[in-house]
Every structure is written in structure tokens, then in C-alpha cells.
């Protein structure tokens, strides 16, 4: 399934990937599918935590691609 938005945060370190993700998601409607590209090892903890705190659904990770659905 193609995302409604792809956020490229490759090369950025914590907390920048999640901050960029949050900013870019603001204008999206509820239910939008978003993919975050991030190679920071902390993203494996930060992205699921961000989703849980903000009410988004974490769909999973494959390599450096984190998938979520806006809540």
C-alpha cells in the first residue's frame, strides 16, 4: 500500500526524525498512511512511543521504513 506521505529523515539523529514526522503530519486527515524513512537506531524506540503518545497507529517497520496511520 502506498503511503499518503513519505517523510525522509535519513541521516538525522534523535529527536529530529520524530520532530520532522510530527510537523509534516499536522495537515493530514485522520486515517492517512505515513511512512518515515529513518536510519537513527533510536527511531526503533522513538517512533512507536510517539505513535502511542499522540494516538497514531504504529503499523510496523521494515529496514529503515516505519509505517504508521494518523489517529
Buried (B, 14 or more C-beta within 10 A) or exposed (E): EEBBBEBEBEEBEBBBBBBBBBEBBEEBEEEBBBBBBBEBEEBEEBBBEBBEEBEBEBBEBEEEEBBBBBE
